[in-house]
């Protein structure tokens, strides 16, 4: 039985796009029945060791063809080589292409108003709330709130109780640098170990709260400081997925120059490169304090569309459609 197609909204054109999911039939078979009875193959495939091996096999060899044919294949993937900082000829392996840098300062403009929240990645976004009366209430669908932040981190669990979240799904063809969505002081940064579940929409709906079971880096940013965005505490969670080898913290205030490893007490500017996924598909999650943010109207309207075939809609029995957004574009503002 073939998996159901999955569609999303292109924010720039407002058009409906059918996603070409990599290895979709294989992922569908792997995750079928995994919730009730995970197999040895399933456990092996989602382990960090196997994920690293799959990443090596898929991303550390040359593209296999040269010249114009290689460039044609890259363009068929939807990658705009004109955005790239490095010469196209230097992007001669899947890993180099995956870890490409772009001229974000010209091709990913950012709103100037400091109270605007920007997307941390080129990704497909959904938004939701932990507040039960809220129309966007999506508790325990994609992740367990307390498990995601770390059950021992009670101060952050209390801070974000009843708040809102935005979930960004990066696909393998995307630009894989994460950028800071807000400005403020880092109050905490820590890693939580876990597995490497796929972020394929079919795999996500087959598992119970998969994103809080994957390895992830949690960064808490206090924006209620001089020069900050002024929306309270913000948790940025970078979640590995299948074939992701690592998350490298490489914050830079000027393009990609002089990257720094982040630490508590550092001030971060909005829209700067923060980290890099190596490589595969992955997920960013932003969590906000209760009643501190208002999400963009087009993202909210797109989520409710019933003319789009979304695997989330089919499995959660309510309209739930992603919008494809660009890094540093506005996704919300101060309430």
N, C-alpha and C positions, 0 to 999 in steps of 0.2 A: 504494500500500500504506500503510495507516494505521499510525502508530507504536504500539508496545506501551504499554498503560497503565502508570503508575508509582504505587506506593502507599508509604505510610510509616505509622509508629505515632504516634498522638497520646499524648504522655506523660501528660497529665492524665486521659484516659479509658481508656488502653491499647487503644483501638479502632484498627482498620485504616481508613485514609482514602485514597481515590483522589485524587491531586493533579490540579488543573485547571491544566495548563501553558499559559502564554500563548504564542500563536503557535506552538504545537507542530508542526503540519504544515509550516509554513514553515521552522522550524529544522531539522526532519527532512530536508527536501529540500536545504537549504543545506549541511548537514554530510554528506550521503550521498556517500561516496567521497572526502571531503576529506583523509583520512589519506594515500591513495595519490596523489591528483592534485588538489590544491586549485585551484579555478577563479579567474578574475579577479574574479567576483562575490563569491566566498567571501573573497578577500583584501581586497576593498573593504569588505565588510560587517563584518569584524573589525578594521578600522583604527580608530585613535582618532578621526580626523576624521569618519568615517561614523557611528561610535558616538555621538559628540557630537550629530550632526545628528539621528539617530533619537531620541535622548533629548529633544532640543528639540521635535521634532514630537509626541512622545508625552506629554510632561510639562509643557509650557509653555503649554498652552491651557486654558481653563475646562472644567469637566466637562460643559458644554453644556446642563444642565438645572438648574432651581432648586427651592428649597423641599423638600417631602417626597420628591419623586422622586429628587432628588440624594442625600438621606440614605438612602433605600432602596437605591440603587445602592452606596453606600459600605458599608452593612451587608451586602449580598450578597457583597462582597469579603472578609467576615470581619473587618472592622475594628471594634473596639469604641470608639465615640466617647466613651463614658463615661471611658475611660482618658486621653483627650487633655488636655493642659494648656491648649491654646488652644480657643476657642469653635468649635463645629462650623461655624458660618456663615463663619468666617474661612478654612476649608480649602476654598477655592473653585476650586482648580486641582489637577491631578494632582501637580504638583511640591510644592505646599504639603502635600498629603495624604501624599506620600512622605516628606517631611522633617519630619513631625509630631513633636512632643515629647509624652511621656507622663508621668504621675505615677508614675514608676518606684519612688519611695520608698514608695508604698503598694500599687501593683498588681504590682510585681515584687520580692517579698521575697527576701532573701538570707540564707543560713545564717550564723550568728554565729561559728561555729568558724573561727579564722583560717587553719587548714591546709586548708580546703575550697577547691577550684577552681571558679569559676563560669563559666557560659556568657557569652561576650562579646556574644551577640546573640540575638534571637528568630530561630530558624533550625532547620534539619533537620541532625542531626549523625550523623557516622560517626567511629569511632575506629580507629586502627591502630598498627602498630609497624614500625620499620626493622630490628628484630632478627630475623634469619632463623629461629631456633628458636621464636620466639613464635607462638602460635596466631593472633595478629592481624596477622601479617606481610603487608603490602600494598605492598611496595616497587615504585615506578615505575608504579603504577596511575593515580593522580590527578595526580602531579607528580614531577619529578626533584628529589630532596632537595638536591643541591648546586646545581642551577640555580635552585631556588626561593629559596635564601638568598643566591645570588650567588657564583659560582665563585671570585671573588677574596677572599671573606670566609672564609678558611681557619680562623680562630680559632673562628668559630661552627659551621662544618662539623665541626670536630673535637669541639667541645663537645656537639653533638647526635647524633653518630654512634651508631647502635644504639638511639636513643631512641624515644619514642612520639609520636603526633600525634592531634589531633582536628580534623575538618574540618566547618565550619558553612556550610550553603548557605542564603542569604537569598533569598527570592522577592520580587517587586515589591510585594506587599501588606503585607510585614512592616514593622515599626518598624526604621528604618535607622540609628539611632545604635549605634555599637559601645561596649561598656563594658569596663573593665579586668578581666581574669579573675583576676588575682593582685595582690598588693601587693609593691612592691620599688622598686629604683633602676634607672632607664633607663641602660643601658650603651652603647647604640647605637641610632640610628634613621636609616633611609636609604630612598630610593626607587629601584626598579629599573624601567626603562622596558619596555614591551612592548605587546602587542595587546589586544583586548577580546573574547575568546572568550566565547560563551554558557556559562552554568552549568546550562543545561537538562541533566538526566541523560542524555538521548539524545545530545546534543552532546558531553558529557564522555567517554562511552565510545567515541565515534567518533574521538576525537583521542588522540594519544600525549601523556601528561602535560600537559594543557592549562593547568592552573593555574600552572605555572612558566613559561608563555609570556606571561602577561598582565601588564600594569602592576600594580605592587604596592608597598606600604609595609611595611617590616620594622622591628619594634621589639623590641629585646632587653631583657628585664627580669630583673635579678638579685634573686631573692627571698631569698637567704641573707644578709639584712641585718637589723638591728634593726627590728622592726615589719613585716618581710616574711612571706610565706607559707611560706618555708622548704622550697622544693622545687627549689632550684638555679636555673639559667638557664632562662628561658622565652622562646621566640620567638613573637611575635604578628604574623602576616602578613595584611594587609588587601589583598584581590585584587579589582581591578575586573573587571567583566564587560560584556557587551553593553548599551549605552545608559547606562553609568555615566559621568558627566562628570568626577567628581573625588572625591578623598578629603580631607576637611577635618579636620585635627587640631584638636580643641576641648576639651581636657581641663578638667573642672571638678569641684571637690571638693564643692560645694554646689549640688545640682540642676543647672541649666544656666547658672548665674550666673558671670560673669567668666571665660569660656573662655580657655585658654592654649594656645599652640603648644608642643608637646613638644620637649625637648632632652635630650641626654645629661647625666646627673648629677641629674636631677629624681627625686624620690620620688613614686610614684603609689599611691594607695589602691585597694583592691579594690572593684569594682562601680560605679565612677564613669564618667560619659560620657567617652569618649576621642576619638572621631572620628565623622564623618558621611559616608555615601555620598551622592553626588549624580549622578543617581538611576538606577534600573534594578535588575537582580538582581546579586548579588555573593557573595563567599565570604570567610570568615575561617578561618585555619588557625593552630592552636596547636601548637608543637613543644616537647617536654620532654626533659630529659636522661634517659639510660638508668636504669631502675629507680627513678625518683623519684616516680612517680604511680601510683595505682590508680583506674581508671575506674569509674563508677557501675554497679552490678549490672544495673539495668533497661536501660541503654543497651546493655550487652554482650549481655544475653539477647535483646533485640529484634533486634539485628543478625543473630542466628542463626536467626530464625524462617523457616520454609519455607512458611507459609500466606499469605505476602504477595508480591504481584507487584511486584518491584523490577527496574528496568532494570540496576542494578548486579549483582544476582544473576544475571540472564540472561546478561550479557556477561562476567562474571568467573568464571562456573561455580562459584560458591560463595555461600552465603547472605550477603547484604550489604544490610541493611535500615536505613533512617534512622529516627531518633526525633525528633519535633518537640519542641524544648525552648524554654524562655523565658529571656530575658536575666537574668542574676544568679542563676539556679537552679543547684544543684550538679551538676557533671558528673564530678567526681573528687575525690580527696583525696591527702594526703601519704602516700607508701608507708612 
